[in-house]
Amino acid sequence: MKNMYVINKTFCQKGDNLEETREIIELLLLKATIDILELISKGKTQYKDLIMPIDISISTLNIRLKQLLHSKFITHHIIRDPERNEYYEITEEGKKVLKAFLDFENVLSKI
């Protein structure tokens, strides 16, 4: 039961919708979601830098990026000054969720 408390405390704020929490956990469990968040958490990350290190199709990568953007765990920036510069960054919420997931994964590995 203590592990469930950790999950609820980490992913749910007082008054949060349990359905929303379930959707977040499901997203994190999808193929490559954590890998993408970990890569982007290292700093400004270009799309091309996500293709090689992760063993997924381009279409899956695009879907995960859209899901992470929709969940507000990452942001997408396009700057034209004078050349085009496009990159992804992890948000504070994304950092919290990634840390919580990795901490929970660590707890489970010790059981």
ROKOLLO-88077 format. One record per residue (C-alpha): residue number from 1; x, y, z negated. Coordinates in steps of 0.25 Angstrom, whole numbers. Layout:
N
(NUM; (X; Y; Z))
...
% end
This chain:
111
(1; (0; 0; 0))
(2; (12; 9; -3))
(3; (16; 9; 12))
(4; (1; 13; 16))
(5; (2; 25; 7))
(6; (15; 29; 14))
(7; (9; 28; 28))
(8; (-3; 36; 23))
(9; (5; 46; 16))
(10; (14; 48; 28))
(11; (4; 48; 40))
(12; (-8; 53; 33))
(13; (-10; 67; 26))
(14; (-22; 69; 17))
(15; (-34; 69; 25))
(16; (-28; 63; 38))
(17; (-36; 54; 46))
(18; (-32; 40; 45))
(19; (-35; 38; 60))
(20; (-25; 48; 63))
(21; (-15; 41; 54))
(22; (-18; 28; 61))
(23; (-16; 34; 75))
(24; (-2; 40; 71))
(25; (3; 27; 66))
(26; (-2; 20; 78))
(27; (6; 30; 87))
(28; (18; 28; 79))
(29; (17; 13; 81))
(30; (16; 14; 96))
(31; (28; 10; 104))
(32; (39; 20; 104))
(33; (32; 31; 96))
(34; (42; 30; 85))
(35; (54; 29; 94))
(36; (49; 42; 102))
(37; (47; 49; 89))
(38; (61; 45; 84))
(39; (67; 50; 97))
(40; (60; 63; 97))
(41; (63; 65; 82))
(42; (78; 67; 85))
(43; (75; 80; 92))
(44; (70; 86; 105))
(45; (68; 74; 114))
(46; (66; 75; 129))
(47; (57; 65; 136))
(48; (69; 58; 143))
(49; (75; 55; 129))
(50; (63; 47; 125))
(51; (63; 38; 138))
(52; (76; 29; 136))
(53; (77; 27; 121))
(54; (63; 21; 120))
(55; (59; 8; 127))
(56; (45; 13; 132))
(57; (39; 16; 145))
(58; (37; 31; 149))
(59; (22; 30; 148))
(60; (23; 25; 134))
(61; (33; 36; 131))
(62; (24; 47; 137))
(63; (12; 41; 129))
(64; (19; 41; 116))
(65; (24; 55; 118))
(66; (10; 60; 120))
(67; (5; 53; 108))
(68; (16; 59; 99))
(69; (13; 73; 105))
(70; (-2; 71; 102))
(71; (1; 66; 88))
(72; (10; 79; 87))
(73; (22; 70; 83))
(74; (31; 76; 94))
(75; (30; 89; 102))
(76; (34; 91; 117))
(77; (41; 103; 121))
(78; (44; 109; 135))
(79; (53; 121; 136))
(80; (56; 128; 149))
(81; (68; 138; 146))
(82; (73; 138; 157))
(83; (74; 123; 159))
(84; (63; 113; 155))
(85; (66; 107; 141))
(86; (56; 96; 136))
(87; (57; 88; 124))
(88; (49; 82; 112))
(89; (51; 84; 97))
(90; (45; 77; 85))
(91; (36; 86; 76))
(92; (36; 86; 61))
(93; (24; 77; 61))
(94; (31; 68; 70))
(95; (43; 67; 61))
(96; (35; 64; 49))
(97; (27; 53; 56))
(98; (40; 47; 62))
(99; (47; 47; 48))
(100; (35; 41; 41))
(101; (34; 30; 51))
(102; (49; 27; 50))
(103; (48; 27; 35))
(104; (36; 18; 35))
(105; (43; 9; 45))
(106; (54; 8; 36))
(107; (45; 5; 24))
(108; (39; -7; 32))
(109; (53; -12; 36))
(110; (56; -14; 21))
(111; (44; -22; 18))
% end
